[in-house]
Amino acid sequence: KFIDILKECDLFMNDADKYAVIAPENSAFEWWRNYPQFKSEYERFQTDKEYRCETARYHIVKHDGNLANIPEFSGHTDGHRTNNPNDPLYETTYFTKGKMGSTLNWHYSPVNNLNSIPLKDSSIYRTSRINVMPEKNITDILAERPDFSHMKTITDIAGTEEKVFRKNAPTNLYLVPKDGGWLDPRSARLGKNLTIPDLARYEGVPDIAETFTKMS
């Protein structure tokens, strides 16, 4: 199935560069179809050709070495750009340990077969999961999550989107407490839902808000 999708897309691959292709097996599409969290993305994938091609290119990364085996591929900890033009997202790899030993993961897709399929200037790795492209940034997520309302206010007042997120993309890691984390433990013991006194300063003073967001 994945090869058929590649055939209908402009992959932006050229003879001067080398690539690693993380190719989802047929079972990966069945997993995607039955995974509730990504139902809307799967339905869009069926009808939107450009989205299909973006998803395909998201599984292709350019590299400077041959990446002919797992140790070489996993050793590139700085990551690689995907083959979508102007895509700020990086390929990331990490190992997880299980009963049968270590498994390489590309984002959240396991690469169970340690042997790649070598081609001219490319290596293909098989995976049993589709990597669904993230299309929301931190600011988008804060805006749609009512349980992050306090951190959204602090982040907006601090101007973190312009000052930090855009400048450092895609390497941002933001530790966000839920609204419940701002409750004063003393009030909880009294059966009340009062927030800690410092929250008013964080939500009301831009300099203090900016300092707090940088610590997060």
C-alpha positions in Angstrom: 0.0 0.0 0.0 2.8 2.4 0.9 4.6 1.8 -2.4 1.4 2.5 -4.3 1.1 5.9 -2.5 4.7 6.8 -3.3 4.0 6.2 -7.0 1.2 8.9 -7.1 3.3 11.6 -5.3 6.1 14.0 -6.0 8.5 12.9 -3.3 11.1 15.6 -3.9 13.9 13.1 -4.1 16.9 13.7 -6.3 20.0 11.7 -7.4 22.4 14.0 -5.6 21.1 13.2 -2.1 20.7 10.1 0.0 17.6 9.1 1.9 16.2 6.8 4.5 12.6 5.6 4.0 10.6 4.4 7.0 8.1 2.4 5.2 4.8 1.3 6.9 3.8 -2.3 6.2 0.3 -3.1 5.1 -0.7 -3.9 8.7 0.2 -0.3 9.7 -2.7 1.0 7.6 -5.1 -1.4 9.3 -3.8 -0.2 12.7 -4.4 3.4 11.7 -8.0 2.6 10.5 -8.9 1.1 13.8 -7.1 3.7 16.1 -9.8 6.1 17.4 -7.4 8.9 18.2 -6.4 9.3 14.5 -9.8 8.5 12.9 -10.3 11.9 11.3 -6.7 11.9 9.9 -7.3 8.4 8.4 -10.6 9.5 6.8 -8.8 12.6 5.4 -6.0 10.3 4.1 -8.6 8.4 2.0 -9.9 11.5 0.2 -7.2 14.1 0.2 -4.3 13.3 -2.2 -2.1 16.1 -1.0 -2.4 15.0 2.5 -1.6 11.4 1.4 1.5 12.7 -0.2 2.5 14.8 2.8 2.1 11.7 4.9 4.3 9.7 2.5 7.0 12.4 2.5 6.9 12.6 6.2 8.3 9.0 6.2 11.3 10.0 4.1 14.3 11.8 5.5 17.5 13.1 3.8 20.8 12.2 5.3 24.5 12.7 4.7 25.7 9.1 5.4 24.3 5.9 3.9 22.3 4.9 7.0 22.5 1.3 5.9 21.9 -0.2 9.3 20.1 0.4 12.6 23.2 1.6 14.6 24.0 4.3 12.0 20.4 5.4 11.7 19.8 5.6 15.5 23.1 7.4 16.0 21.9 10.5 14.3 20.5 12.1 17.4 20.2 15.6 15.9 17.5 14.3 13.6 16.7 14.9 10.0 14.2 17.0 8.1 11.4 15.2 6.5 11.0 15.4 2.8 8.0 17.8 3.0 9.1 21.2 1.7 9.6 23.8 4.4 8.6 21.2 7.1 10.0 22.3 10.4 9.6 18.8 11.9 12.5 16.5 12.6 12.9 12.8 12.4 13.7 11.5 15.9 14.8 8.1 17.0 15.1 6.3 20.3 15.4 2.8 21.7 12.9 1.1 24.0 13.7 -2.1 25.9 11.4 -5.0 26.0 11.5 -8.7 26.8 13.0 -9.5 23.4 15.7 -6.8 23.6 15.9 -3.3 22.4 13.6 -1.9 19.6 14.3 1.2 17.6 11.4 3.7 17.4 11.0 6.4 14.8 8.7 8.8 16.6 6.2 6.3 18.0 6.6 3.7 15.2 8.7 0.6 16.1 11.3 -0.6 13.6 11.2 -4.3 14.4 13.4 -5.6 11.6 17.0 -4.6 12.2 18.0 -5.2 8.6 17.2 -2.4 6.1 16.5 -2.9 2.4 19.4 -1.2 0.7 18.8 0.6 -2.6 21.0 3.0 -4.6 21.5 6.0 -2.3 18.6 4.9 0.0 17.8 2.5 2.8 14.3 1.3 3.6 13.2 0.4 7.1 9.9 -1.3 7.8 7.6 -0.3 10.5 4.2 -1.6 11.7 2.8 1.9 12.5 2.0 5.0 10.6 3.4 8.2 11.9 0.6 10.7 11.7 1.9 14.2 11.2 1.3 16.7 14.0 -0.4 19.8 12.7 -0.8 21.8 15.9 1.8 23.8 17.7 2.0 24.5 21.5 -0.1 27.6 21.2 -2.9 25.7 19.4 -3.0 23.0 22.0 -3.1 25.5 24.9 -6.0 27.3 23.2 -8.2 24.2 22.8 -7.5 22.6 26.2 -9.7 24.2 28.9 -7.7 22.4 31.6 -4.6 24.5 30.5 -6.4 27.9 30.8 -4.0 29.3 33.4 -0.9 28.4 31.4 -2.5 29.8 28.2 -3.0 33.2 30.0 0.5 33.2 31.4 2.0 32.2 28.0 0.0 34.9 26.1 1.0 37.6 28.6 4.6 36.6 28.4 4.6 36.7 24.6 6.2 33.2 24.5 4.9 32.4 21.0 6.9 35.2 19.4 9.8 35.3 21.8 10.5 31.6 22.2 8.4 29.1 20.3 8.8 30.5 16.8 12.6 31.1 17.3 13.3 27.7 18.7 11.0 25.5 16.6 11.0 22.6 16.3 13.0 21.9 19.4 10.6 23.4 22.0 9.7 21.3 25.1 7.1 23.0 27.3 6.1 21.7 30.7 2.5 22.7 31.3 0.7 22.2 34.6 -3.0 21.6 34.3 -5.3 24.0 36.1 -5.7 21.6 39.0 -1.9 22.0 39.6 -2.5 25.7 40.6 -4.9 24.8 43.4 -3.8 25.7 46.9 -3.4 22.5 48.9 -4.6 24.3 52.0 -7.9 25.2 50.4 -8.4 21.7 49.1 -8.2 20.4 52.7 -11.1 22.8 53.4 -13.1 21.5 50.5 -12.5 24.7 48.4 -10.9 25.3 45.0 -8.7 28.3 45.6 -5.6 28.9 43.6 -2.2 29.6 45.0 -1.5 33.4 45.7 1.4 33.5 43.1 -0.9 32.7 40.2 -2.3 36.3 40.2 1.3 37.6 39.7 2.1 35.2 36.9 -1.2 36.0 35.1 -0.9 39.8 35.7 2.8 40.8 35.3 4.4 40.2 31.9 8.0 40.1 33.2 7.1 37.6 35.9 5.1 35.6 33.4 8.0 35.5 31.0 10.4 34.3 33.7 8.1 31.5 34.6 7.5 30.3 31.1 11.2 30.2 30.4 11.6 28.0 33.5 9.0 25.7 32.0 
